Amino acid sequence: MDAAITVFNQYMRNKDSREAEARIKAMGGSVTSSVTRKTTYLVAGESAGSKLDTANRLGTEVLDEDAFLAMLDQRSTEPVN
């Protein structure tokens, strides 16, 4: 997640969003509240609304919660170079 910028559009159902934010920061990423051209990922729930529209318009990668958590788990087990 080095330098990745992640936006959540709602609270996560399977994990505390503060815990997810802490994991992102520990891997060198950041979390913001709005989607911009610098946003790397939008974690979108069922009612993503305007954030999803913006992410699609800007070409931001959109993940559902399960895909996001799987990515976090995978990246947290990768060796550090």
N, C-alpha and C positions, 0 to 999 in steps of 0.2 A: 504494500500500500504506500510505498515511498512516494511522497508528494501527491498522492491521490486526494481528491476533494470529493467528499461524499455528502449527499443530501438525503434525509429521510422525509417522506411526505406524511407520515403518521407514526404513532407509537407501534412498536413491534409486538406481535402477539406471542412469539416464542422466546424472546430474550429482552431483558431490560435495555432500553435504548441507551441509557447511560453506560452500561457495561459494553455495549457494542461501540459506542463513541470512544471509550477508553482504550479498547483494543485497536481501533483504527489509529488513534494517536500514538499508541505504543509502537505501531509499525511504521510511523513516520507520516501518516496521512492527517487530514483534518476534516472536520464536519462543519458545514455551513447550513443556513436555513433557506437559501434560495438557489435556484438553478441559474448558472451563468455559463459563459463560454469556457470558463476554467473548470467547471464541474466535471469530474471523471465518472461518477456513478450517481444515479438516482435509485434509491431503494423505494419502490412503489408498492403501495398496498391496494386494496380494493377500490378506494375512492381517491385516486391520485389527482384528478382535476387539472388545474392549470400548471402545476409543476411537471406533470407528465407531458402536457402539450408543449411546454417550453423545452423539455429534454428532447422530445422527438424533433422539434424544429431545429435544435442546435446539434443534433446528432450525438447526444450524450447516451452512454450505455445505461439501459434501464434493467434493473434486476428485481425479481420478487424477493421476499424475505428469505425463503429457503435457499435460493441461489446465492444470495449475499452471505448467509451464514456458512454455506459450504465453501465459498471463496475465502472467507475469514479463516475457517478451520484449515484449509489447504495452505494458505499463506503463512499461518502461524507455525506450521510444521516444516516449512522449507528451510534449508540451511542458509545461514547468513554468509554472504561472500565478503 
